[in-house]
Amino acid sequence: MWIVRLALQRPYTFIVVALLIVLISPLVILRTPTDIFPNINIPVISVVWDYEGLSPDDMANRITANFERSLTTTVNDIAHIESQSMHGRSVVKVFFHQSAHVDVALSQVTAIAQTLLRNLPQGSQPPLIITYNASSVPVIQLGMSSDKLGEQEINDISMNFIRTQLITVQGAGVPYPYGGKMRQVMVDLDLYKLRSKGLTPADVVNAISAENLILPGGTVKIGAAEYDVNLNGSTQTTQELNKLPIKTVNGTVIYIGDVAHVRDGFKDQTNIVRQDGKRAVLLSVVKTGSTSTLQIVDGILGMLPKLRAQVPQELKIMPLFDQSIFVRAAIHGVVVEALIAACLTAIMILLFLADWRATLIISVSIPLSILCSICALSALGETINLMTLGGLALAVGILVDDATVEIENIERQLRTGKEKREAILAGAKQIAVPAFVATICICIVFIPMFLLSGVARYLFVPLAEAVIFAMLASYFWSRTLVPTLAMYLLRNHEHAEKQRKAATGIIGFFVRFQQGFERGFKAFRHSYTRGLDNVLHHRKLFVTAFLAACLGSMLMLPFLGEDFFPAVDAGQIRLHIRAKTGTRIEETARICNDVEKKIREIIPAAELGSILDNIGVPYSGINTSYSNNGTYGSADAEILISLNKGHSPTIDYVKELRSVLPGHFPGIAFF
């Protein structure tokens, strides 16, 4: 009661506090990151070992196993370890407990990795060590293709120019490009000429290593000036490498070009990307840190016009699979549903209380409670996402309870003829404890979510916090702002009745409508009372029917699926293909081409947006670390299908693809 008396004695204080919340909320909302899900802060360190040419068995037994064993004795707070060993590459992901210090763990992993090099096969290089968390996921992809530029040129531009520009966007991580041909200086040996001159491939390697050198020349001081000295020990073009001497035989110098040919080529292609049937290169932008997904995507899209103006005109850059569209649509849906719930709640209050002043007071408390909850979530480092917005939408219908009960009780006190201040104090006193207990009971329901662990904890704790903060704020405003506004806005019962009887026009129409609604509601309540009376007189029959209905509903369990989240039709299909082990990447690309033709037969052209094929293993282990597509060799491929707006249900196409593709492509696994 003391806080209600304080609110009536110092009304401007709480009105100013409410206005302060309204004024700072837009700034808080703009600065709070917006994402589809909360941050899943499970610390992960990924260690990538590369040894080109080594078989998967040797990678697993000689590198991965030794490294995993050494981790368990020197690195603290490990939750579990996952590893993938493939041809020439091993990716070891070390997951840590939430309380682990990532910087300490990183130094420990780095130390043992460097120490272990002595025990690994000769020629092993230090691993690539990456730190990230489970929230580091692709938010947008850029497809680059051209009718005139070759795969090597597209990959080179993507790798050395476009990628370095995109990395300047805050929160964006850009791994190496997918697809294309990785540029590499190649030395094609002519074995017949080598044998005829008594040379071996090792002689060519030694000649290039010994004579193509980059050495410091220092400076030379001449007079009053000091000049840099550059040595010409390194060639400037690939053609000049052909002129390097290998050996002198009987006074004749044998050059590289006599037994081999050096050219600007590319390494063996292990990754092919096809965009709508044409060879292309794919750049995947990964969300890092706590930056908003919308902010990252907007930054990338805003940079595209500048990039297009600086790259060759023949190169087409197309944004693909923009996750911000889904984020905006999902958040828009939740906000719209919350607004609809708030409006319907206000309408029902207006119908039952028949007083726009009381409705206004209650309606003000709803957004204030929600804004308070958002400010509290932002202060705790949470983001605006589906879970927090879902919690606020869930709380909308409950937030009106505190204010509604208080206003209704104040109205009842006014009808007894009490003065306004006395009625407010009496009404607030009668419901103080019951309203507090009801608020606490609702909050207690969400307490078990704080006992969850793993991914579920990161997902559902923000939802619980959103509801709890909103409920506590609602109770606070019902004790302070609601009595204050009631003092200024509400009228005595006699005065309100006179106004209601004298009302004309739209207000008069609404008063008559409300009176008719009350009569209808009383009739419904009378019918409900009679029905309840009949049920109480036939208790055994009702209980038997109720139990039968409950048991009958259990029969539907086998037909219900199990998912972590409900299905959402985002207009995107992800299809994985796995051919026979050992299939060449060129053959896998041919299979993808045939599968793509079948997809175009199933999905109408008007509904099909684009098809992207990502075939084989990426060139860089960084991509393998961030990727979760299950691609382990040249026989694997992933097809991403994007549908246009107004498409038929995506799940229908998924079911048809699942039933049609295995029959047309026997021996190929689809999932």
C-alpha positions in Angstrom: 0.0 0.0 0.0 2.9 2.4 0.7 3.8 2.5 -3.0 0.2 3.4 -4.0 0.1 6.2 -1.4 3.5 7.4 -2.7 2.2 7.3 -6.3 -0.8 9.5 -5.3 1.4 11.9 -3.4 4.1 12.2 -6.1 2.1 11.5 -9.3 4.5 13.4 -11.6 7.4 11.3 -10.5 5.9 8.1 -11.9 4.5 9.8 -15.0 8.0 11.1 -15.7 9.5 7.6 -15.2 7.0 6.2 -17.7 7.8 9.0 -20.2 11.5 8.2 -19.7 10.9 4.6 -20.6 9.1 5.6 -23.7 11.8 8.0 -24.8 14.8 5.7 -24.2 13.1 2.6 -25.6 13.6 3.5 -29.3 17.3 4.1 -28.7 17.6 0.8 -26.9 15.7 -1.1 -29.7 17.9 0.4 -32.4 21.1 -0.5 -30.6 20.0 -4.0 -29.7 21.0 -6.7 -32.2 18.2 -8.3 -34.1 18.5 -12.0 -35.0 16.4 -15.0 -35.7 17.5 -16.9 -32.5 19.4 -16.0 -29.4 23.2 -16.2 -29.3 24.2 -19.8 -28.6 27.5 -19.1 -26.8 29.0 -22.6 -26.7 32.7 -21.9 -27.2 34.4 -24.0 -29.9 37.9 -24.2 -31.1 38.4 -25.7 -34.5 41.8 -27.2 -35.4 42.4 -27.9 -39.1 45.3 -30.1 -40.2 46.2 -30.3 -43.9 48.5 -32.8 -45.4 47.9 -33.0 -49.1 47.7 -36.5 -50.6 47.4 -38.3 -47.3 44.6 -40.9 -47.2 41.6 -40.5 -44.8 42.8 -43.6 -42.8 46.3 -42.1 -42.3 44.8 -38.7 -41.4 42.6 -40.3 -38.8 45.2 -42.7 -37.3 48.4 -40.7 -37.6 47.2 -37.2 -37.0 43.7 -36.9 -35.6 43.9 -39.7 -33.1 47.3 -38.5 -31.7 46.1 -34.9 -31.5 42.8 -35.9 -29.7 44.7 -38.0 -27.1 47.1 -35.1 -26.4 44.2 -32.7 -25.9 42.7 -34.7 -23.0 45.8 -34.2 -20.8 46.8 -30.6 -21.5 43.6 -28.7 -22.2 41.1 -27.9 -19.5 37.2 -27.6 -19.5 36.6 -29.8 -22.5 32.9 -30.7 -23.0 33.5 -33.1 -25.9 35.6 -33.4 -29.1 34.3 -34.0 -32.6 36.6 -34.8 -35.6 36.3 -35.3 -39.3 39.1 -37.0 -41.3 39.0 -36.9 -45.0 41.5 -37.0 -47.9 44.3 -34.7 -47.0 42.4 -32.9 -44.2 41.4 -33.3 -40.6 39.1 -31.0 -38.7 39.0 -31.4 -34.9 36.4 -29.4 -33.1 36.9 -28.9 -29.4 33.7 -27.9 -27.5 34.2 -26.3 -24.1 32.0 -25.9 -21.1 30.2 -22.5 -20.7 32.4 -21.5 -17.8 35.6 -22.1 -19.8 38.0 -19.2 -20.6 38.4 -19.3 -24.4 41.6 -17.3 -24.4 43.2 -19.8 -22.0 41.9 -22.7 -23.9 43.2 -21.3 -27.2 46.7 -20.9 -25.8 46.6 -24.5 -24.4 45.4 -25.9 -27.8 48.0 -24.0 -29.7 50.8 -25.1 -27.4 50.0 -28.8 -27.6 49.5 -28.5 -31.4 53.0 -27.1 -31.9 54.5 -29.6 -29.5 52.8 -32.5 -31.3 54.4 -31.7 -34.6 57.5 -33.7 -33.7 55.4 -36.9 -33.4 53.4 -36.5 -36.6 54.4 -37.7 -40.1 57.4 -35.9 -41.6 56.3 -32.8 -43.6 53.3 -32.0 -41.4 52.6 -28.3 -41.2 51.3 -26.4 -38.1 47.5 -26.5 -38.0 45.0 -23.6 -38.6 43.3 -22.8 -35.3 39.9 -21.0 -35.4 37.7 -19.8 -32.5 34.0 -19.3 -32.9 30.7 -20.3 -31.3 27.6 -22.1 -32.4 26.0 -18.8 -33.6 28.6 -18.4 -36.4 26.3 -19.4 -39.3 26.0 -18.2 -42.9 23.6 -15.2 -43.2 24.0 -14.5 -46.9 25.8 -16.0 -49.9 27.2 -14.3 -53.0 27.2 -16.1 -56.3 29.7 -15.0 -58.9 29.5 -16.1 -62.5 30.5 -14.9 -66.0 29.9 -15.9 -69.6 33.4 -14.7 -70.5 35.7 -15.1 -67.5 37.1 -18.5 -66.6 36.7 -20.2 -63.3 40.3 -19.4 -62.4 39.8 -15.7 -63.0 36.5 -15.6 -61.0 38.1 -17.5 -58.1 41.1 -15.1 -58.2 38.9 -12.0 -58.1 36.7 -13.4 -55.4 39.6 -14.5 -53.2 41.9 -11.5 -53.5 39.6 -8.6 -54.1 35.9 -9.1 -53.2 36.6 -11.2 -50.1 39.0 -8.5 -48.7 36.4 -5.8 -49.2 33.5 -7.7 -47.6 35.5 -8.5 -44.4 35.3 -4.8 -43.5 31.6 -5.1 -42.7 31.3 -5.4 -38.9 30.4 -8.8 -37.7 31.0 -10.5 -41.1 33.3 -13.4 -41.5 34.1 -14.4 -45.0 35.9 -17.8 -45.5 37.6 -18.8 -48.7 35.5 -19.0 -51.9 33.7 -22.2 -52.9 34.2 -23.5 -56.4 36.3 -22.1 -59.2 39.9 -23.1 -59.8 42.6 -22.2 -57.3 45.4 -20.3 -59.1 48.8 -22.0 -58.9 52.1 -21.9 -60.8 52.5 -25.3 -62.4 55.6 -27.0 -63.7 54.8 -29.6 -66.4 57.7 -32.1 -66.6 58.6 -33.9 -69.8 59.9 -37.2 -68.4 61.4 -38.3 -71.7 63.5 -35.2 -72.0 64.5 -35.5 -68.3 65.8 -39.0 -68.9 67.6 -38.1 -72.1 69.6 -35.4 -70.2 70.2 -37.6 -67.2 68.1 -35.5 -64.8 65.4 -36.3 -62.2 62.3 -34.3 -61.1 64.3 -33.6 -57.9 66.9 -31.6 -59.9 64.1 -29.4 -61.2 62.7 -28.8 -57.7 66.1 -28.0 -56.3 66.9 -25.6 -59.2 63.7 -23.6 -58.7 64.2 -23.6 -54.9 67.8 -22.5 -55.1 67.5 -19.9 -57.8 64.1 -18.3 -57.3 65.0 -16.5 -54.1 63.8 -13.4 -52.4 66.7 -12.0 -50.4 67.2 -8.6 -48.6 69.6 -6.4 -50.4 69.8 -3.7 -47.7 70.8 -0.2 -48.6 73.9 1.6 -50.0 75.1 5.1 -49.1 76.5 7.2 -51.9 77.3 10.7 -51.1 74.5 12.4 -49.2 71.9 9.9 -50.3 70.9 6.3 -49.2 69.5 4.0 -51.8 67.6 0.7 -51.5 69.3 -2.3 -53.1 67.1 -4.8 -54.9 68.4 -8.2 -56.0 67.1 -9.9 -59.1 67.1 -13.3 -57.6 63.3 -13.7 -58.0 61.5 -13.8 -61.4 58.6 -11.4 -62.0 56.7 -13.7 -64.4 56.0 -17.4 -64.8 57.7 -17.4 -68.3 61.0 -16.2 -66.7 61.0 -19.4 -64.6 61.5 -21.4 -67.8 64.9 -19.6 -68.2 66.3 -20.8 -64.8 69.4 -23.0 -65.3 69.4 -26.5 -63.8 72.8 -28.0 -64.6 75.8 -27.6 -66.9 76.7 -30.7 -68.9 79.9 -30.6 -71.1 79.7 -26.8 -71.2 76.1 -26.8 -72.2 73.6 -25.1 -69.8 70.3 -27.0 -69.4 67.4 -24.7 -68.5 64.0 -25.4 -67.0 62.3 -24.8 -70.3 64.4 -27.6 -71.9 62.9 -30.3 -69.8 59.6 -28.8 -68.5 57.1 -26.0 -69.1 56.2 -23.5 -66.4 52.7 -22.0 -66.7 50.1 -20.0 -64.8 47.6 -22.8 -64.0 45.5 -24.1 -61.2 45.7 -26.9 -58.6 43.5 -30.0 -58.9 39.9 -29.0 -58.6 38.2 -30.6 -55.6 35.2 -28.2 -55.4 32.8 -27.2 -58.2 30.0 -24.7 -57.8 27.2 -24.4 -60.4 24.7 -21.6 -60.4 21.6 -22.3 -62.6 23.6 -24.7 -64.7 26.8 -22.6 -65.1 30.1 -22.8 -63.4 30.4 -20.2 -60.7 32.1 -19.2 -57.4 30.3 -18.9 -54.1 31.2 -16.6 -51.2 29.5 -17.4 -47.9 29.3 -14.6 -45.3 29.2 -15.9 -41.8 27.8 -14.1 -38.8 30.5 -13.6 -36.1 30.2 -12.1 -32.6 27.0 -10.4 -31.4 26.4 -8.1 -34.4 22.8 -8.1 -35.8 22.1 -10.4 -38.7 20.2 -7.5 -40.3 23.1 -5.1 -39.9 25.5 -7.6 -41.5 23.3 -8.3 -44.5 22.5 -4.6 -45.0 26.2 -3.8 -44.9 27.0 -6.5 -47.5 24.2 -5.4 -49.8 25.2 -1.8 -49.4 28.7 -2.6 -50.6 27.7 -4.5 -53.7 27.2 -1.4 -56.0 30.8 -0.3 -55.1 32.1 -3.8 -55.8 30.3 -4.2 -59.1 31.8 -0.9 -60.2 35.4 -2.0 -59.5 35.3 -5.6 -60.9 35.2 -6.5 -64.6 31.8 -5.9 -66.1 31.6 -9.5 -67.3 31.5 -10.6 -63.6 28.0 -11.0 -62.2 27.5 -10.8 -58.5 24.2 -12.0 -57.2 23.1 -12.3 -53.5 21.7 -15.7 -52.7 19.9 -17.2 -49.8 19.5 -14.0 -47.8 18.7 -15.1 -44.3 17.7 -11.5 -43.3 14.5 -11.9 -45.4 13.5 -14.8 -43.1 14.5 -12.9 -40.0 12.5 -9.8 -41.0 9.5 -11.9 -42.0 9.5 -13.9 -38.7 10.0 -10.9 -36.5 7.3 -9.0 -38.5 4.9 -11.9 -38.0 5.5 -12.0 -34.2 5.1 -8.2 -33.9 1.9 -8.2 -35.9 0.5 -11.0 -33.8 1.4 -9.2 -30.6 -0.3 -6.0 -31.8 -3.4 -7.9 -32.8 -3.5 -9.5 -29.4 -3.1 -6.1 -27.7 -5.9 -4.6 -29.8 -8.3 -7.5 -29.2 -7.5 -7.3 -25.5 -8.3 -3.6 -25.5 -11.5 -4.1 -27.3 -12.7 -6.8 -24.9 -11.8 -4.5 -21.9 -13.8 -1.7 -23.5 -16.8 -4.0 -24.0 -16.8 -5.3 -20.5 -15.9 -2.0 -18.7 -17.8 0.2 -21.0 -15.4 3.1 -20.2 -12.8 4.4 -22.6 -10.9 6.1 -19.8 -10.4 2.8 -18.0 -9.5 1.1 -21.3 -6.9 3.8 -22.0 -5.3 3.3 -18.6 -5.1 -0.4 -19.0 -3.9 -0.1 -22.6 -1.0 2.2 -21.6 0.3 -0.3 -19.1 0.7 -3.0 -21.8 3.3 -1.3 -24.0 5.1 0.2 -21.0 5.6 -3.3 -19.5 6.8 -4.6 -22.9 9.3 -1.7 -23.3 10.6 -2.3 -19.8 11.2 -6.0 -20.6 13.1 -5.1 -23.8 15.3 -2.6 -21.9 16.1 -5.2 -19.3 16.9 -7.8 -22.0 19.1 -5.4 -23.8 20.9 -4.6 -20.5 21.6 -8.3 -20.0 23.1 -8.6 -23.5 20.2 -10.4 -25.1 19.1 -9.8 -28.7 15.7 -9.1 -30.3 14.8 -12.5 -31.7 12.0 -15.0 -32.2 12.3 -16.3 -28.6 12.2 -13.0 -26.8 9.5 -11.6 -29.1 7.5 -14.8 -28.6 7.8 -14.4 -24.8 6.5 -10.9 -25.1 3.7 -12.0 -27.4 2.8 -14.7 -24.8 2.8 -12.1 -22.0 0.5 -9.6 -23.8 -2.6 -11.5 -22.7 -1.4 -11.8 -19.2 -0.1 -8.2 -18.8 -3.6 -6.8 -18.7 -4.5 -8.8 -15.6 -2.9 -6.6 -13.0 -4.2 -3.3 -14.4 -7.6 -4.7 -15.3 -8.2 -6.2 -11.8 -7.1 -3.0 -10.2 -9.2 -0.7 -12.4 -12.3 -3.0 -12.0 -11.9 -3.0 -8.3 -11.5 0.8 -8.2 -14.7 1.1 -10.3 -16.5 -1.1 -7.8 -15.4 1.1 -5.0 -16.6 4.2 -6.9 -20.0 2.6 -7.3 -20.4 2.4 -3.5 -20.2 6.2 -3.4 -16.7 6.6 -2.0 -14.5 9.5 -3.0 -12.0 8.9 -5.8 -8.8 8.9 -3.6 -10.4 6.7 -1.0 -11.8 4.3 -3.7 -8.3 4.0 -5.3 -6.6 3.2 -1.9 -9.3 0.7 -1.0 -9.4 -1.0 -4.3 -5.6 -1.2 -4.4 -5.4 -2.6 -0.9 -7.9 -5.4 -1.5 -6.0 -6.8 -4.5 -2.4 -6.1 -3.5 -1.5 -9.5 -2.1 -3.7 -11.6 -4.6 -2.2 -9.7 -7.5 1.3 -10.2 -6.2 0.8 -13.9 -5.6 -0.7 -14.3 -9.1 2.2 -12.5 -10.7 4.8 -14.5 -8.8 3.0 -17.8 -9.7 3.2 -16.9 -13.4 6.9 -16.1 -13.1 7.6 -19.4 -11.2 6.2 -21.3 -14.2 9.2 -20.2 -16.2 11.9 -20.8 -13.5 12.6 -24.4 -14.7 13.9 -23.0 -18.0 16.9 -21.7 -16.1 17.8 -25.2 -15.1 18.1 -26.3 -18.8 21.6 -27.0 -20.3 23.1 -27.0 -23.7 21.4 -25.4 -26.7 18.0 -25.5 -25.1 19.2 -23.2 -22.3 20.3 -20.5 -24.7 17.1 -20.7 -26.7 14.5 -20.8 -23.9 16.0 -18.7 -21.1 15.6 -15.4 -23.1 11.9 -16.3 -23.6 11.5 -16.9 -19.8 13.3 -13.6 -19.1 11.1 -11.7 -21.5 7.9 -12.9 -19.7 9.2 -12.5 -16.2 10.5 -8.9 -16.8 7.2 -8.0 -18.4 5.2 -9.4 -15.6 7.2 -7.7 -12.9 7.0 -4.4 -14.8 3.2 -4.9 -15.2 2.8 -5.3 -11.4 5.0 -2.3 -10.8 2.9 -0.1 -13.1 -0.3 -1.4 -11.6 0.9 -0.2 -8.2 2.1 3.2 -9.4 1.0 4.5 -12.8 -2.4 2.9 -12.9 -3.6 4.6 -9.6 -2.0 7.9 -10.8 -3.9 7.9 -14.1 -7.1 6.7 -12.4 -6.9 9.7 -10.1 -6.7 12.0 -13.2 -8.9 10.2 -15.7 -11.7 8.3 -13.9 -15.0 9.9 -13.1 -17.4 9.3 -10.2 -20.0 6.6 -10.8 -22.9 9.1 -10.9 -21.1 11.4 -13.3 -20.2 8.4 -15.6 -23.8 7.2 -15.6 -25.1 10.7 -16.6 -22.6 10.9 -19.5 -23.5 7.4 -20.7 -27.2 8.2 -20.7 -26.7 11.5 -22.5 -24.3 10.1 -25.1 -25.3 10.6 -28.7 -23.8 9.9 -32.1 -21.0 7.3 -32.3 -20.6 7.3 -28.6 -24.3 6.7 -28.1 -24.2 3.9 -30.7 -21.3 2.3 -28.9 -23.1 2.6 -25.5 -26.1 0.8 -26.9 -23.9 -1.8 -28.5 -22.2 -2.4 -25.2 -25.5 -2.7 -23.4 -26.6 -5.3 -26.0 -23.3 -7.1 -25.6 -23.8 -7.2 -21.8 -27.3 -8.7 -22.3 -25.9 -11.3 -24.7 -23.1 -12.1 -22.3 -25.6 -12.5 -19.4 -27.6 -14.9 -21.5 -24.5 -16.9 -22.4 -23.5 -17.0 -18.7 -27.0 -18.2 -17.8 -26.7 -21.0 -20.4 -23.3 -21.9 -19.2 -24.6 -22.1 -15.6 -27.4 -24.5 -16.7 -24.9 -26.6 -18.7 -22.6 -26.8 -15.7 -25.4 -27.8 -13.5 -26.4 -30.6 -15.8 -22.8 -31.8 -15.8 -22.6 -31.8 -12.0 -25.8 -33.9 -11.9 -24.3 -36.5 -14.4 -20.7 -36.6 -13.0 -20.0 -40.2 -13.9 -21.1 -39.9 -17.5 -19.1 -36.7 -18.0 -15.9 -38.1 -16.3 -16.2 -41.2 -18.4 -16.6 -39.2 -21.7 -13.8 -36.9 -20.7 -11.3 -39.8 -20.0 -12.3 -41.5 -23.2 -11.6 -38.3 -25.2 -8.2 -38.0 -23.5 -7.3 -41.6 -24.2 -8.6 -41.3 -27.8 -6.3 -38.4 -28.4 -3.3 -40.5 -27.5 -4.0 -42.6 -30.6 -2.8 -39.6 -32.7 0.8 -39.7 -31.2 2.2 -42.1 -33.9 1.1 -39.6 -36.6 2.8 -36.6 -35.0 6.4 -35.8 -36.0 9.1 -34.7 -33.7 11.0 -31.4 -34.3 13.1 -29.0 -32.3 11.2 -26.1 -33.9 7.9 -26.0 -35.9 8.3 -26.1 -39.6 8.4 -22.7 -41.3 7.9 -22.3 -45.1 10.8 -20.1 -46.0 10.8 -21.1 -49.7 14.2 -22.9 -49.5 15.1 -26.5 -50.0 18.4 -28.1 -49.0 19.2 -31.3 -50.8 22.3 -33.5 -50.2 23.5 -36.0 -52.8 25.9 -38.8 -52.1 27.2 -40.9 -54.9 29.2 -44.1 -54.8 32.4 -43.7 -52.7 35.3 -42.8 -55.0 33.2 -41.1 -57.7 35.2 -38.4 -59.5 34.1 -34.9 -58.9 33.4 -34.5 -62.7 31.1 -37.4 -62.5 29.3 -36.0 -59.5 28.9 -32.8 -61.3 27.2 -34.7 -64.2 24.9 -36.4 -61.7 24.0 -33.0 -60.2 23.2 -31.8 -63.7 20.7 -34.6 -64.3 19.2 -34.2 -60.8 18.8 -30.5 -61.5 16.9 -31.3 -64.7 14.5 -33.6 -62.8 14.0 -30.8 -60.2 13.0 -28.4 -62.9 10.4 -30.9 -64.1 8.9 -31.2 -60.6 8.9 -27.5 -59.7 7.3 -25.1 -62.2 9.6 -22.5 -63.7 7.4 -19.7 -62.4 7.9 -20.8 -58.8 11.6 -21.8 -59.1 14.0 -19.0 -58.2 17.5 -20.4 -58.5 19.4 -23.7 -58.0 23.0 -23.7 -56.6 25.2 -26.8 -56.6 28.1 -27.1 -54.2 30.1 -30.2 -55.2 33.0 -31.8 -53.4 35.3 -30.6 -50.6 36.2 -26.9 -50.3 39.7 -25.8 -50.9 40.2 -24.4 -47.4 39.8 -26.0 -44.0 38.2 -22.8 -42.8 35.2 -23.6 -44.9 35.1 -27.1 -43.7 35.1 -25.8 -40.1 32.1 -23.5 -40.6 30.2 -25.8 -42.9 27.6 -28.3 -41.6 26.5 -29.8 -44.9 28.1 -33.2 -44.4 30.4 -33.1 -47.4 33.4 -35.4 -47.0 34.6 -36.2 -50.5 34.2 -35.8 -54.3 31.1 -38.0 -54.2 29.2 -35.5 -52.1 27.2 -32.5 -53.3 24.7 -30.1 -51.9 21.9 -28.5 -54.0 20.3 -25.4 -52.6 16.9 -24.6 -54.2 15.3 -21.2 -53.7 11.6 -20.6 -54.6 9.9 -17.4 -55.7 7.2 -15.6 -53.8 3.7 -17.1 -54.2 5.1 -20.6 -54.5 3.2 -23.7 -53.4 3.9 -25.2 -50.0 7.6 -26.1 -49.8 6.9 -29.3 -47.9 4.9 -30.7 -50.8 7.9 -30.3 -53.1 10.2 -31.9 -50.5 7.9 -34.9 -50.2 7.7 -35.3 -54.0 11.5 -35.0 -54.4 12.0 -37.7 -51.7 9.7 -40.1 -53.5 10.8 -39.3 -57.1 14.6 -38.9 -57.1 15.7 -42.3 -55.6 13.7 -44.1 -58.3 15.3 -42.1 -61.2 18.8 -42.3 -59.8 19.5 -45.8 -58.3 22.6 -46.1 -56.1 22.5 -42.4 -55.2 21.6 -41.4 -51.7 19.4 -38.3 -51.2 18.6 -36.5 -48.0 
